């Protein structure tokens, strides 16, 4: 298993899946970008999602390594900004490769008083 993080805004309704899957991508979103470090996810949630949507959330989840082995780790700038680029059409299979649930580990912006999921 590989632990990944995903910064999300309030419109990504993970709760509808029982915290087990990410929603389908919109037509203008051809790639799903889970990231390899919590610090990178925090940066995006805090610095991008909050100004754009009022709130930003950091999620953590485990994915089967066998599934991820099909994809390269991509760099989005510096060496610290690493992520997978999962094509939108592969997202249902990605969701099936999630082991356990998706946990919210940090909340920023107007929803910052919402509790995060404890270990």
PyMOL commands that set and color helices and strands:
alter all, ss='L'
color gray80, all
select helices_A, chain A and resi 14-17+38-53+65-68+88-96
alter helices_A, ss='H'
color red, helices_A
select strands_A, chain A and resi 2-8+31-32+55-63+73-75+82-84+86-87+98-109
alter strands_A, ss='S'
color yellow, strands_A
deselect
rebuild
show_as cartoon
